Amino acid sequence: MASLIQGTLDMLVLRTLLFGPAHGHGIAKHIQRTSEDVLQVEHGSLYPALHRLERQGWIVSKWEQAKDRNRELKFYRLTAAGRKQLLAEESKWQEVTRAIGLVMAPPEKS
């Protein structure tokens, strides 16, 4: 499993929550599944990130009864500020990946 580039976990969590509320384990599984098992988010990284995002006001949490379980789980939701932050993060990510691509495969000079 690949480790995440510093700063990308927040963006991946925000992106995951764009699809709707989720609990921590569900967020980690979504990232793993959609990355075709390349990215695995450890709980030791995920929960501090969730708390950080909540302090920033980008997500909110609420304890709710799980549909398929007989216990409560903490579900996280994206806020309007979180949506705005996600757009900013995605823009930065596109810029960085483009720059890395240029270094890894520079255009041929004519």
Phi and psi restraints in degrees (range 20) as a CNS / XPLOR table:
assign (resid 1 and name C) (resid 2 and name N)
       (resid 2 and name CA) (resid 2 and name C) 1.0 -81.9 20.0 2
assign (resid 2 and name N) (resid 2 and name CA)
       (resid 2 and name C) (resid 3 and name N) 1.0 145.8 20.0 2
assign (resid 2 and name C) (resid 3 and name N)
       (resid 3 and name CA) (resid 3 and name C) 1.0 -86.0 20.0 2
assign (resid 3 and name N) (resid 3 and name CA)
       (resid 3 and name C) (resid 4 and name N) 1.0 152.8 20.0 2
assign (resid 3 and name C) (resid 4 and name N)
       (resid 4 and name CA) (resid 4 and name C) 1.0 -81.4 20.0 2
assign (resid 4 and name N) (resid 4 and name CA)
       (resid 4 and name C) (resid 5 and name N) 1.0 140.9 20.0 2
assign (resid 4 and name C) (resid 5 and name N)
       (resid 5 and name CA) (resid 5 and name C) 1.0 -64.7 20.0 2
assign (resid 5 and name N) (resid 5 and name CA)
       (resid 5 and name C) (resid 6 and name N) 1.0 136.6 20.0 2
assign (resid 5 and name C) (resid 6 and name N)
       (resid 6 and name CA) (resid 6 and name C) 1.0 -53.3 20.0 2
assign (resid 6 and name N) (resid 6 and name CA)
       (resid 6 and name C) (resid 7 and name N) 1.0 134.0 20.0 2
assign (resid 6 and name C) (resid 7 and name N)
       (resid 7 and name CA) (resid 7 and name C) 1.0 93.2 20.0 2
assign (resid 7 and name N) (resid 7 and name CA)
       (resid 7 and name C) (resid 8 and name N) 1.0 -14.0 20.0 2
assign (resid 7 and name C) (resid 8 and name N)
       (resid 8 and name CA) (resid 8 and name C) 1.0 -84.8 20.0 2
assign (resid 8 and name N) (resid 8 and name CA)
       (resid 8 and name C) (resid 9 and name N) 1.0 -22.8 20.0 2
assign (resid 8 and name C) (resid 9 and name N)
       (resid 9 and name CA) (resid 9 and name C) 1.0 -60.5 20.0 2
assign (resid 9 and name N) (resid 9 and name CA)
       (resid 9 and name C) (resid 10 and name N) 1.0 -43.7 20.0 2
assign (resid 9 and name C) (resid 10 and name N)
       (resid 10 and name CA) (resid 10 and name C) 1.0 -57.4 20.0 2
assign (resid 10 and name N) (resid 10 and name CA)
       (resid 10 and name C) (resid 11 and name N) 1.0 -45.8 20.0 2
assign (resid 10 and name C) (resid 11 and name N)
       (resid 11 and name CA) (resid 11 and name C) 1.0 -62.6 20.0 2
assign (resid 11 and name N) (resid 11 and name CA)
       (resid 11 and name C) (resid 12 and name N) 1.0 -41.7 20.0 2
assign (resid 11 and name C) (resid 12 and name N)
       (resid 12 and name CA) (resid 12 and name C) 1.0 -67.2 20.0 2
assign (resid 12 and name N) (resid 12 and name CA)
       (resid 12 and name C) (resid 13 and name N) 1.0 -37.4 20.0 2
assign (resid 12 and name C) (resid 13 and name N)
       (resid 13 and name CA) (resid 13 and name C) 1.0 -66.0 20.0 2
assign (resid 13 and name N) (resid 13 and name CA)
       (resid 13 and name C) (resid 14 and name N) 1.0 -47.1 20.0 2
assign (resid 13 and name C) (resid 14 and name N)
       (resid 14 and name CA) (resid 14 and name C) 1.0 -59.6 20.0 2
assign (resid 14 and name N) (resid 14 and name CA)
       (resid 14 and name C) (resid 15 and name N) 1.0 -42.8 20.0 2
assign (resid 14 and name C) (resid 15 and name N)
       (resid 15 and name CA) (resid 15 and name C) 1.0 -63.3 20.0 2
assign (resid 15 and name N) (resid 15 and name CA)
       (resid 15 and name C) (resid 16 and name N) 1.0 -41.3 20.0 2
assign (resid 15 and name C) (resid 16 and name N)
       (resid 16 and name CA) (resid 16 and name C) 1.0 -62.0 20.0 2
assign (resid 16 and name N) (resid 16 and name CA)
       (resid 16 and name C) (resid 17 and name N) 1.0 -42.9 20.0 2
assign (resid 16 and name C) (resid 17 and name N)
       (resid 17 and name CA) (resid 17 and name C) 1.0 -73.6 20.0 2
assign (resid 17 and name N) (resid 17 and name CA)
       (resid 17 and name C) (resid 18 and name N) 1.0 -12.4 20.0 2
assign (resid 17 and name C) (resid 18 and name N)
       (resid 18 and name CA) (resid 18 and name C) 1.0 -60.7 20.0 2
assign (resid 18 and name N) (resid 18 and name CA)
       (resid 18 and name C) (resid 19 and name N) 1.0 -27.3 20.0 2
assign (resid 18 and name C) (resid 19 and name N)
       (resid 19 and name CA) (resid 19 and name C) 1.0 -84.6 20.0 2
assign (resid 19 and name N) (resid 19 and name CA)
       (resid 19 and name C) (resid 20 and name N) 1.0 -6.3 20.0 2
assign (resid 19 and name C) (resid 20 and name N)
       (resid 20 and name CA) (resid 20 and name C) 1.0 134.4 20.0 2
assign (resid 20 and name N) (resid 20 and name CA)
       (resid 20 and name C) (resid 21 and name N) 1.0 170.7 20.0 2
assign (resid 20 and name C) (resid 21 and name N)
       (resid 21 and name CA) (resid 21 and name C) 1.0 -61.1 20.0 2
assign (resid 21 and name N) (resid 21 and name CA)
       (resid 21 and name C) (resid 22 and name N) 1.0 149.1 20.0 2
assign (resid 21 and name C) (resid 22 and name N)
       (resid 22 and name CA) (resid 22 and name C) 1.0 -155.5 20.0 2
assign (resid 22 and name N) (resid 22 and name CA)
       (resid 22 and name C) (resid 23 and name N) 1.0 155.0 20.0 2
assign (resid 22 and name C) (resid 23 and name N)
       (resid 23 and name CA) (resid 23 and name C) 1.0 -91.9 20.0 2
assign (resid 23 and name N) (resid 23 and name CA)
       (resid 23 and name C) (resid 24 and name N) 1.0 167.6 20.0 2
assign (resid 23 and name C) (resid 24 and name N)
       (resid 24 and name CA) (resid 24 and name C) 1.0 -53.4 20.0 2
assign (resid 24 and name N) (resid 24 and name CA)
       (resid 24 and name C) (resid 25 and name N) 1.0 -49.7 20.0 2
assign (resid 24 and name C) (resid 25 and name N)
       (resid 25 and name CA) (resid 25 and name C) 1.0 -62.0 20.0 2
assign (resid 25 and name N) (resid 25 and name CA)
       (resid 25 and name C) (resid 26 and name N) 1.0 -38.7 20.0 2
assign (resid 25 and name C) (resid 26 and name N)
       (resid 26 and name CA) (resid 26 and name C) 1.0 -64.2 20.0 2
assign (resid 26 and name N) (resid 26 and name CA)
       (resid 26 and name C) (resid 27 and name N) 1.0 -37.7 20.0 2
assign (resid 26 and name C) (resid 27 and name N)
       (resid 27 and name CA) (resid 27 and name C) 1.0 -63.7 20.0 2
assign (resid 27 and name N) (resid 27 and name CA)
       (resid 27 and name C) (resid 28 and name N) 1.0 -47.9 20.0 2
assign (resid 27 and name C) (resid 28 and name N)
       (resid 28 and name CA) (resid 28 and name C) 1.0 -60.5 20.0 2
assign (resid 28 and name N) (resid 28 and name CA)
       (resid 28 and name C) (resid 29 and name N) 1.0 -44.0 20.0 2
assign (resid 28 and name C) (resid 29 and name N)
       (resid 29 and name CA) (resid 29 and name C) 1.0 -66.2 20.0 2
assign (resid 29 and name N) (resid 29 and name CA)
       (resid 29 and name C) (resid 30 and name N) 1.0 -38.3 20.0 2
assign (resid 29 and name C) (resid 30 and name N)
       (resid 30 and name CA) (resid 30 and name C) 1.0 -62.3 20.0 2
assign (resid 30 and name N) (resid 30 and name CA)
       (resid 30 and name C) (resid 31 and name N) 1.0 -45.1 20.0 2
assign (resid 30 and name C) (resid 31 and name N)
       (resid 31 and name CA) (resid 31 and name C) 1.0 -62.8 20.0 2
assign (resid 31 and name N) (resid 31 and name CA)
       (resid 31 and name C) (resid 32 and name N) 1.0 -43.6 20.0 2
assign (resid 31 and name C) (resid 32 and name N)
       (resid 32 and name CA) (resid 32 and name C) 1.0 -63.8 20.0 2
assign (resid 32 and name N) (resid 32 and name CA)
       (resid 32 and name C) (resid 33 and name N) 1.0 -46.7 20.0 2
assign (resid 32 and name C) (resid 33 and name N)
       (resid 33 and name CA) (resid 33 and name C) 1.0 -65.1 20.0 2
assign (resid 33 and name N) (resid 33 and name CA)
       (resid 33 and name C) (resid 34 and name N) 1.0 -46.9 20.0 2
assign (resid 33 and name C) (resid 34 and name N)
       (resid 34 and name CA) (resid 34 and name C) 1.0 -74.2 20.0 2
assign (resid 34 and name N) (resid 34 and name CA)
       (resid 34 and name C) (resid 35 and name N) 1.0 -17.9 20.0 2
assign (resid 34 and name C) (resid 35 and name N)
       (resid 35 and name CA) (resid 35 and name C) 1.0 -92.5 20.0 2
assign (resid 35 and name N) (resid 35 and name CA)
       (resid 35 and name C) (resid 36 and name N) 1.0 12.5 20.0 2
assign (resid 35 and name C) (resid 36 and name N)
       (resid 36 and name CA) (resid 36 and name C) 1.0 55.7 20.0 2
assign (resid 36 and name N) (resid 36 and name CA)
       (resid 36 and name C) (resid 37 and name N) 1.0 42.9 20.0 2
assign (resid 36 and name C) (resid 37 and name N)
       (resid 37 and name CA) (resid 37 and name C) 1.0 66.9 20.0 2
assign (resid 37 and name N) (resid 37 and name CA)
       (resid 37 and name C) (resid 38 and name N) 1.0 14.7 20.0 2
assign (resid 37 and name C) (resid 38 and name N)
       (resid 38 and name CA) (resid 38 and name C) 1.0 -78.7 20.0 2
assign (resid 38 and name N) (resid 38 and name CA)
       (resid 38 and name C) (resid 39 and name N) 1.0 -40.6 20.0 2
assign (resid 38 and name C) (resid 39 and name N)
       (resid 39 and name CA) (resid 39 and name C) 1.0 -102.6 20.0 2
assign (resid 39 and name N) (resid 39 and name CA)
       (resid 39 and name C) (resid 40 and name N) 1.0 127.9 20.0 2
assign (resid 39 and name C) (resid 40 and name N)
       (resid 40 and name CA) (resid 40 and name C) 1.0 -125.4 20.0 2
assign (resid 40 and name N) (resid 40 and name CA)
       (resid 40 and name C) (resid 41 and name N) 1.0 121.2 20.0 2
assign (resid 40 and name C) (resid 41 and name N)
       (resid 41 and name CA) (resid 41 and name C) 1.0 -94.8 20.0 2
assign (resid 41 and name N) (resid 41 and name CA)
       (resid 41 and name C) (resid 42 and name N) 1.0 118.2 20.0 2
assign (resid 41 and name C) (resid 42 and name N)
       (resid 42 and name CA) (resid 42 and name C) 1.0 -77.9 20.0 2
assign (resid 42 and name N) (resid 42 and name CA)
       (resid 42 and name C) (resid 43 and name N) 1.0 144.7 20.0 2
assign (resid 42 and name C) (resid 43 and name N)
       (resid 43 and name CA) (resid 43 and name C) 1.0 -60.9 20.0 2
assign (resid 43 and name N) (resid 43 and name CA)
       (resid 43 and name C) (resid 44 and name N) 1.0 -30.4 20.0 2
assign (resid 43 and name C) (resid 44 and name N)
       (resid 44 and name CA) (resid 44 and name C) 1.0 -66.8 20.0 2
assign (resid 44 and name N) (resid 44 and name CA)
       (resid 44 and name C) (resid 45 and name N) 1.0 -19.2 20.0 2
assign (resid 44 and name C) (resid 45 and name N)
       (resid 45 and name CA) (resid 45 and name C) 1.0 -99.5 20.0 2
assign (resid 45 and name N) (resid 45 and name CA)
       (resid 45 and name C) (resid 46 and name N) 1.0 -37.1 20.0 2
assign (resid 45 and name C) (resid 46 and name N)
       (resid 46 and name CA) (resid 46 and name C) 1.0 -65.4 20.0 2
assign (resid 46 and name N) (resid 46 and name CA)
       (resid 46 and name C) (resid 47 and name N) 1.0 -50.8 20.0 2
assign (resid 46 and name C) (resid 47 and name N)
       (resid 47 and name CA) (resid 47 and name C) 1.0 -67.4 20.0 2
assign (resid 47 and name N) (resid 47 and name CA)
       (resid 47 and name C) (resid 48 and name N) 1.0 -39.2 20.0 2
assign (resid 47 and name C) (resid 48 and name N)
       (resid 48 and name CA) (resid 48 and name C) 1.0 -61.1 20.0 2
assign (resid 48 and name N) (resid 48 and name CA)
       (resid 48 and name C) (resid 49 and name N) 1.0 -36.1 20.0 2
assign (resid 48 and name C) (resid 49 and name N)
       (resid 49 and name CA) (resid 49 and name C) 1.0 -65.7 20.0 2
assign (resid 49 and name N) (resid 49 and name CA)
       (resid 49 and name C) (resid 50 and name N) 1.0 -42.7 20.0 2
assign (resid 49 and name C) (resid 50 and name N)
       (resid 50 and name CA) (resid 50 and name C) 1.0 -61.9 20.0 2
assign (resid 50 and name N) (resid 50 and name CA)
       (resid 50 and name C) (resid 51 and name N) 1.0 -43.4 20.0 2
assign (resid 50 and name C) (resid 51 and name N)
       (resid 51 and name CA) (resid 51 and name C) 1.0 -64.3 20.0 2
assign (resid 51 and name N) (resid 51 and name CA)
       (resid 51 and name C) (resid 52 and name N) 1.0 -40.2 20.0 2
assign (resid 51 and name C) (resid 52 and name N)
       (resid 52 and name CA) (resid 52 and name C) 1.0 -63.0 20.0 2
assign (resid 52 and name N) (resid 52 and name CA)
       (resid 52 and name C) (resid 53 and name N) 1.0 -45.3 20.0 2
assign (resid 52 and name C) (resid 53 and name N)
       (resid 53 and name CA) (resid 53 and name C) 1.0 -63.9 20.0 2
assign (resid 53 and name N) (resid 53 and name CA)
       (resid 53 and name C) (resid 54 and name N) 1.0 -35.6 20.0 2
assign (resid 53 and name C) (resid 54 and name N)
       (resid 54 and name CA) (resid 54 and name C) 1.0 -69.6 20.0 2
assign (resid 54 and name N) (resid 54 and name CA)
       (resid 54 and name C) (resid 55 and name N) 1.0 -40.8 20.0 2
assign (resid 54 and name C) (resid 55 and name N)
       (resid 55 and name CA) (resid 55 and name C) 1.0 -62.1 20.0 2
assign (resid 55 and name N) (resid 55 and name CA)
       (resid 55 and name C) (resid 56 and name N) 1.0 -33.6 20.0 2
assign (resid 55 and name C) (resid 56 and name N)
       (resid 56 and name CA) (resid 56 and name C) 1.0 -74.1 20.0 2
assign (resid 56 and name N) (resid 56 and name CA)
       (resid 56 and name C) (resid 57 and name N) 1.0 -15.2 20.0 2
assign (resid 56 and name C) (resid 57 and name N)
       (resid 57 and name CA) (resid 57 and name C) 1.0 84.9 20.0 2
assign (resid 57 and name N) (resid 57 and name CA)
       (resid 57 and name C) (resid 58 and name N) 1.0 13.8 20.0 2
assign (resid 57 and name C) (resid 58 and name N)
       (resid 58 and name CA) (resid 58 and name C) 1.0 -87.9 20.0 2
assign (resid 58 and name N) (resid 58 and name CA)
       (resid 58 and name C) (resid 59 and name N) 1.0 -20.7 20.0 2
assign (resid 58 and name C) (resid 59 and name N)
       (resid 59 and name CA) (resid 59 and name C) 1.0 -138.4 20.0 2
assign (resid 59 and name N) (resid 59 and name CA)
       (resid 59 and name C) (resid 60 and name N) 1.0 160.8 20.0 2
assign (resid 59 and name C) (resid 60 and name N)
       (resid 60 and name CA) (resid 60 and name C) 1.0 -129.1 20.0 2
assign (resid 60 and name N) (resid 60 and name CA)
       (resid 60 and name C) (resid 61 and name N) 1.0 156.9 20.0 2
assign (resid 60 and name C) (resid 61 and name N)
       (resid 61 and name CA) (resid 61 and name C) 1.0 -128.9 20.0 2
assign (resid 61 and name N) (resid 61 and name CA)
       (resid 61 and name C) (resid 62 and name N) 1.0 156.7 20.0 2
assign (resid 61 and name C) (resid 62 and name N)
       (resid 62 and name CA) (resid 62 and name C) 1.0 -155.2 20.0 2
assign (resid 62 and name N) (resid 62 and name CA)
       (resid 62 and name C) (resid 63 and name N) 1.0 135.0 20.0 2
assign (resid 62 and name C) (resid 63 and name N)
       (resid 63 and name CA) (resid 63 and name C) 1.0 -75.0 20.0 2
assign (resid 63 and name N) (resid 63 and name CA)
       (resid 63 and name C) (resid 64 and name N) 1.0 129.5 20.0 2
assign (resid 63 and name C) (resid 64 and name N)
       (resid 64 and name CA) (resid 64 and name C) 1.0 -139.7 20.0 2
assign (resid 64 and name N) (resid 64 and name CA)
       (resid 64 and name C) (resid 65 and name N) 1.0 155.0 20.0 2
assign (resid 64 and name C) (resid 65 and name N)
       (resid 65 and name CA) (resid 65 and name C) 1.0 -70.7 20.0 2
assign (resid 65 and name N) (resid 65 and name CA)
       (resid 65 and name C) (resid 66 and name N) 1.0 126.6 20.0 2
assign (resid 65 and name C) (resid 66 and name N)
       (resid 66 and name CA) (resid 66 and name C) 1.0 -72.8 20.0 2
assign (resid 66 and name N) (resid 66 and name CA)
       (resid 66 and name C) (resid 67 and name N) 1.0 139.4 20.0 2
assign (resid 66 and name C) (resid 67 and name N)
       (resid 67 and name CA) (resid 67 and name C) 1.0 -62.8 20.0 2
assign (resid 67 and name N) (resid 67 and name CA)
       (resid 67 and name C) (resid 68 and name N) 1.0 -42.0 20.0 2
assign (resid 67 and name C) (resid 68 and name N)
       (resid 68 and name CA) (resid 68 and name C) 1.0 -101.1 20.0 2
assign (resid 68 and name N) (resid 68 and name CA)
       (resid 68 and name C) (resid 69 and name N) 1.0 7.3 20.0 2
assign (resid 68 and name C) (resid 69 and name N)
       (resid 69 and name CA) (resid 69 and name C) 1.0 -129.6 20.0 2
assign (resid 69 and name N) (resid 69 and name CA)
       (resid 69 and name C) (resid 70 and name N) 1.0 161.0 20.0 2
assign (resid 69 and name C) (resid 70 and name N)
       (resid 70 and name CA) (resid 70 and name C) 1.0 -100.4 20.0 2
assign (resid 70 and name N) (resid 70 and name CA)
       (resid 70 and name C) (resid 71 and name N) 1.0 38.6 20.0 2
assign (resid 70 and name C) (resid 71 and name N)
       (resid 71 and name CA) (resid 71 and name C) 1.0 -149.7 20.0 2
assign (resid 71 and name N) (resid 71 and name CA)
       (resid 71 and name C) (resid 72 and name N) 1.0 167.9 20.0 2
assign (resid 71 and name C) (resid 72 and name N)
       (resid 72 and name CA) (resid 72 and name C) 1.0 -90.3 20.0 2
assign (resid 72 and name N) (resid 72 and name CA)
       (resid 72 and name C) (resid 73 and name N) 1.0 145.6 20.0 2
assign (resid 72 and name C) (resid 73 and name N)
       (resid 73 and name CA) (resid 73 and name C) 1.0 -126.7 20.0 2
assign (resid 73 and name N) (resid 73 and name CA)
       (resid 73 and name C) (resid 74 and name N) 1.0 151.5 20.0 2
assign (resid 73 and name C) (resid 74 and name N)
       (resid 74 and name CA) (resid 74 and name C) 1.0 -87.1 20.0 2
assign (resid 74 and name N) (resid 74 and name CA)
       (resid 74 and name C) (resid 75 and name N) 1.0 116.2 20.0 2
assign (resid 74 and name C) (resid 75 and name N)
       (resid 75 and name CA) (resid 75 and name C) 1.0 -100.3 20.0 2
assign (resid 75 and name N) (resid 75 and name CA)
       (resid 75 and name C) (resid 76 and name N) 1.0 140.1 20.0 2
assign (resid 75 and name C) (resid 76 and name N)
       (resid 76 and name CA) (resid 76 and name C) 1.0 -110.1 20.0 2
assign (resid 76 and name N) (resid 76 and name CA)
       (resid 76 and name C) (resid 77 and name N) 1.0 142.3 20.0 2
assign (resid 76 and name C) (resid 77 and name N)
       (resid 77 and name CA) (resid 77 and name C) 1.0 -130.6 20.0 2
assign (resid 77 and name N) (resid 77 and name CA)
       (resid 77 and name C) (resid 78 and name N) 1.0 146.9 20.0 2
assign (resid 77 and name C) (resid 78 and name N)
       (resid 78 and name CA) (resid 78 and name C) 1.0 -77.4 20.0 2
assign (resid 78 and name N) (resid 78 and name CA)
       (resid 78 and name C) (resid 79 and name N) 1.0 138.4 20.0 2
assign (resid 78 and name C) (resid 79 and name N)
       (resid 79 and name CA) (resid 79 and name C) 1.0 -98.0 20.0 2
assign (resid 79 and name N) (resid 79 and name CA)
       (resid 79 and name C) (resid 80 and name N) 1.0 172.4 20.0 2
assign (resid 79 and name C) (resid 80 and name N)
       (resid 80 and name CA) (resid 80 and name C) 1.0 -60.4 20.0 2
assign (resid 80 and name N) (resid 80 and name CA)
       (resid 80 and name C) (resid 81 and name N) 1.0 -40.4 20.0 2
assign (resid 80 and name C) (resid 81 and name N)
       (resid 81 and name CA) (resid 81 and name C) 1.0 -64.4 20.0 2
assign (resid 81 and name N) (resid 81 and name CA)
       (resid 81 and name C) (resid 82 and name N) 1.0 -34.1 20.0 2
assign (resid 81 and name C) (resid 82 and name N)
       (resid 82 and name CA) (resid 82 and name C) 1.0 -67.1 20.0 2
assign (resid 82 and name N) (resid 82 and name CA)
       (resid 82 and name C) (resid 83 and name N) 1.0 -38.1 20.0 2
assign (resid 82 and name C) (resid 83 and name N)
       (resid 83 and name CA) (resid 83 and name C) 1.0 -63.0 20.0 2
assign (resid 83 and name N) (resid 83 and name CA)
       (resid 83 and name C) (resid 84 and name N) 1.0 -42.2 20.0 2
assign (resid 83 and name C) (resid 84 and name N)
       (resid 84 and name CA) (resid 84 and name C) 1.0 -64.0 20.0 2
assign (resid 84 and name N) (resid 84 and name CA)
       (resid 84 and name C) (resid 85 and name N) 1.0 -43.0 20.0 2
assign (resid 84 and name C) (resid 85 and name N)
       (resid 85 and name CA) (resid 85 and name C) 1.0 -63.6 20.0 2
assign (resid 85 and name N) (resid 85 and name CA)
       (resid 85 and name C) (resid 86 and name N) 1.0 -39.5 20.0 2
assign (resid 85 and name C) (resid 86 and name N)
       (resid 86 and name CA) (resid 86 and name C) 1.0 -59.6 20.0 2
assign (resid 86 and name N) (resid 86 and name CA)
       (resid 86 and name C) (resid 87 and name N) 1.0 -43.3 20.0 2
assign (resid 86 and name C) (resid 87 and name N)
       (resid 87 and name CA) (resid 87 and name C) 1.0 -59.6 20.0 2
assign (resid 87 and name N) (resid 87 and name CA)
       (resid 87 and name C) (resid 88 and name N) 1.0 -42.2 20.0 2
assign (resid 87 and name C) (resid 88 and name N)
       (resid 88 and name CA) (resid 88 and name C) 1.0 -65.6 20.0 2
assign (resid 88 and name N) (resid 88 and name CA)
       (resid 88 and name C) (resid 89 and name N) 1.0 -43.3 20.0 2
assign (resid 88 and name C) (resid 89 and name N)
       (resid 89 and name CA) (resid 89 and name C) 1.0 -64.3 20.0 2
assign (resid 89 and name N) (resid 89 and name CA)
       (resid 89 and name C) (resid 90 and name N) 1.0 -42.5 20.0 2
assign (resid 89 and name C) (resid 90 and name N)
       (resid 90 and name CA) (resid 90 and name C) 1.0 -63.6 20.0 2
assign (resid 90 and name N) (resid 90 and name CA)
       (resid 90 and name C) (resid 91 and name N) 1.0 -38.9 20.0 2
assign (resid 90 and name C) (resid 91 and name N)
       (resid 91 and name CA) (resid 91 and name C) 1.0 -63.3 20.0 2
assign (resid 91 and name N) (resid 91 and name CA)
       (resid 91 and name C) (resid 92 and name N) 1.0 -45.4 20.0 2
assign (resid 91 and name C) (resid 92 and name N)
       (resid 92 and name CA) (resid 92 and name C) 1.0 -63.1 20.0 2
assign (resid 92 and name N) (resid 92 and name CA)
       (resid 92 and name C) (resid 93 and name N) 1.0 -41.5 20.0 2
assign (resid 92 and name C) (resid 93 and name N)
       (resid 93 and name CA) (resid 93 and name C) 1.0 -61.8 20.0 2
assign (resid 93 and name N) (resid 93 and name CA)
       (resid 93 and name C) (resid 94 and name N) 1.0 -44.1 20.0 2
assign (resid 93 and name C) (resid 94 and name N)
       (resid 94 and name CA) (resid 94 and name C) 1.0 -61.8 20.0 2
assign (resid 94 and name N) (resid 94 and name CA)
       (resid 94 and name C) (resid 95 and name N) 1.0 -39.8 20.0 2
assign (resid 94 and name C) (resid 95 and name N)
       (resid 95 and name CA) (resid 95 and name C) 1.0 -64.4 20.0 2
assign (resid 95 and name N) (resid 95 and name CA)
       (resid 95 and name C) (resid 96 and name N) 1.0 -44.3 20.0 2
assign (resid 95 and name C) (resid 96 and name N)
       (resid 96 and name CA) (resid 96 and name C) 1.0 -67.2 20.0 2
assign (resid 96 and name N) (resid 96 and name CA)
       (resid 96 and name C) (resid 97 and name N) 1.0 -44.9 20.0 2
assign (resid 96 and name C) (resid 97 and name N)
       (resid 97 and name CA) (resid 97 and name C) 1.0 -66.3 20.0 2
assign (resid 97 and name N) (resid 97 and name CA)
       (resid 97 and name C) (resid 98 and name N) 1.0 -34.4 20.0 2
assign (resid 97 and name C) (resid 98 and name N)
       (resid 98 and name CA) (resid 98 and name C) 1.0 -63.8 20.0 2
assign (resid 98 and name N) (resid 98 and name CA)
       (resid 98 and name C) (resid 99 and name N) 1.0 -45.0 20.0 2
assign (resid 98 and name C) (resid 99 and name N)
       (resid 99 and name CA) (resid 99 and name C) 1.0 -63.9 20.0 2
assign (resid 99 and name N) (resid 99 and name CA)
       (resid 99 and name C) (resid 100 and name N) 1.0 -42.1 20.0 2
assign (resid 99 and name C) (resid 100 and name N)
       (resid 100 and name CA) (resid 100 and name C) 1.0 -63.7 20.0 2
assign (resid 100 and name N) (resid 100 and name CA)
       (resid 100 and name C) (resid 101 and name N) 1.0 -41.4 20.0 2
assign (resid 100 and name C) (resid 101 and name N)
       (resid 101 and name CA) (resid 101 and name C) 1.0 -59.0 20.0 2
assign (resid 101 and name N) (resid 101 and name CA)
       (resid 101 and name C) (resid 102 and name N) 1.0 -38.6 20.0 2
assign (resid 101 and name C) (resid 102 and name N)
       (resid 102 and name CA) (resid 102 and name C) 1.0 -66.4 20.0 2
assign (resid 102 and name N) (resid 102 and name CA)
       (resid 102 and name C) (resid 103 and name N) 1.0 -37.3 20.0 2
assign (resid 102 and name C) (resid 103 and name N)
       (resid 103 and name CA) (resid 103 and name C) 1.0 -71.0 20.0 2
assign (resid 103 and name N) (resid 103 and name CA)
       (resid 103 and name C) (resid 104 and name N) 1.0 -42.1 20.0 2
assign (resid 103 and name C) (resid 104 and name N)
       (resid 104 and name CA) (resid 104 and name C) 1.0 -73.0 20.0 2
assign (resid 104 and name N) (resid 104 and name CA)
       (resid 104 and name C) (resid 105 and name N) 1.0 -32.8 20.0 2
assign (resid 104 and name C) (resid 105 and name N)
       (resid 105 and name CA) (resid 105 and name C) 1.0 -141.4 20.0 2
assign (resid 105 and name N) (resid 105 and name CA)
       (resid 105 and name C) (resid 106 and name N) 1.0 75.9 20.0 2
assign (resid 105 and name C) (resid 106 and name N)
       (resid 106 and name CA) (resid 106 and name C) 1.0 -62.0 20.0 2
assign (resid 106 and name N) (resid 106 and name CA)
       (resid 106 and name C) (resid 107 and name N) 1.0 145.4 20.0 2
assign (resid 106 and name C) (resid 107 and name N)
       (resid 107 and name CA) (resid 107 and name C) 1.0 -63.1 20.0 2
assign (resid 107 and name N) (resid 107 and name CA)
       (resid 107 and name C) (resid 108 and name N) 1.0 144.6 20.0 2
assign (resid 107 and name C) (resid 108 and name N)
       (resid 108 and name CA) (resid 108 and name C) 1.0 -74.3 20.0 2
assign (resid 108 and name N) (resid 108 and name CA)
       (resid 108 and name C) (resid 109 and name N) 1.0 135.9 20.0 2
assign (resid 108 and name C) (resid 109 and name N)
       (resid 109 and name CA) (resid 109 and name C) 1.0 -81.8 20.0 2
assign (resid 109 and name N) (resid 109 and name CA)
       (resid 109 and name C) (resid 110 and name N) 1.0 139.3 20.0 2
